[in-house]
Amino acid sequence: MQSNFSVEVHDGERAVLIGVSGELDLASSPELERELELGATSDAELLIIDLRKLEFMDSTGLSVLVRAHQKVTQGGKRFAVVKGPQQVQRLLSLTGVAEKLTVVDSPEELLAGS
């Protein structure tokens, strides 16, 4: 089954912005994991995942975000998530993951202050 998932990466000097759209699930999560791995090894001090265009996320996608957060912060960098639609935010909130992550309304909030 083909997922309608896509990843868009904007690699800046201070931040890597990874925008995801479609459905983040078991089938599509390896693609995001590859991009997060690349983002974590860049020279940028901040890795931002933009969930605004995400239509659906399951527990597999959630675990990808948690692992990426751990890896990036252990590497001394900052990790942040741009809020997604209600279903995505609900999953983050119900699991307690939202409390552990830096969650913002837009990437500009993070980029303006640094």
C-alpha positions in Angstrom: 0.0 0.0 0.0 1.5 3.3 -1.1 1.5 6.0 1.6 0.9 9.7 0.7 3.9 10.7 2.9 6.5 13.2 1.9 9.5 14.8 3.6 10.9 18.3 2.7 14.2 19.4 4.1 15.5 22.9 4.4 19.1 22.9 5.5 20.0 26.3 6.9 23.1 27.6 8.6 21.6 27.6 12.2 18.7 25.2 11.7 17.6 22.2 9.7 13.8 22.3 9.1 12.2 19.0 8.2 8.6 19.3 7.0 6.5 16.2 6.8 3.1 15.8 5.1 0.6 12.9 4.7 0.6 9.9 7.0 3.5 9.1 9.3 3.2 5.4 10.1 5.0 2.1 10.0 5.4 2.3 6.2 6.6 5.8 6.0 8.7 6.2 9.2 12.0 4.8 7.7 12.0 7.8 5.2 11.7 10.3 8.1 14.3 8.4 10.1 16.9 8.8 7.3 16.3 12.5 7.1 16.5 12.9 10.8 19.8 11.0 10.9 21.1 13.4 8.2 19.8 16.4 10.1 21.3 15.3 13.4 24.8 15.1 11.8 24.6 18.5 10.2 26.5 21.5 11.6 23.2 23.3 12.5 22.5 23.7 16.2 18.7 23.2 15.9 16.6 20.5 14.3 13.0 21.4 13.7 10.3 18.9 12.7 7.3 20.7 11.1 4.1 18.6 11.6 1.6 21.2 10.3 0.9 19.3 7.1 0.8 15.8 8.7 -2.6 14.2 8.3 -2.0 11.2 10.6 0.6 9.8 12.9 0.6 6.5 14.7 2.8 5.1 17.5 5.6 4.3 15.1 5.8 7.9 14.0 5.7 8.9 17.7 8.6 6.7 18.5 10.6 8.1 15.6 10.2 11.6 17.1 11.2 10.4 20.6 14.3 8.7 19.4 15.3 11.7 17.2 14.8 14.0 20.2 17.0 11.8 22.4 19.8 11.5 19.8 19.8 15.2 18.9 19.8 16.5 22.5 22.5 14.0 23.5 24.6 15.4 20.7 24.3 18.8 22.3 21.9 20.3 19.8 18.3 21.6 20.2 15.2 19.7 18.9 11.8 21.2 18.4 8.4 20.3 16.9 6.0 22.6 15.1 2.5 21.7 16.2 0.5 19.5 13.9 -3.2 19.1 13.4 -5.6 18.0 16.2 -5.1 14.3 15.8 -1.3 14.6 15.9 -1.4 16.9 18.9 -3.8 14.7 20.7 -1.4 11.7 20.3 1.5 13.8 21.5 -0.5 15.0 24.5 -2.1 11.7 25.5 1.3 9.9 25.5 3.0 12.7 27.5 5.5 13.2 24.6 4.4 16.8 24.2 5.6 17.7 27.7 9.1 16.4 26.9 9.5 18.2 23.5 9.8 21.8 22.7 6.5 22.4 20.8 5.9 25.7 19.0 3.3 27.1 16.6 5.8 28.0 13.8 9.4 27.6 12.9 9.8 31.4 13.0 9.4 31.4 16.8 12.6 29.4 17.1 14.6 31.1 14.4 13.8 34.7 15.4 15.2 34.3 18.9 18.5 32.6 17.9 
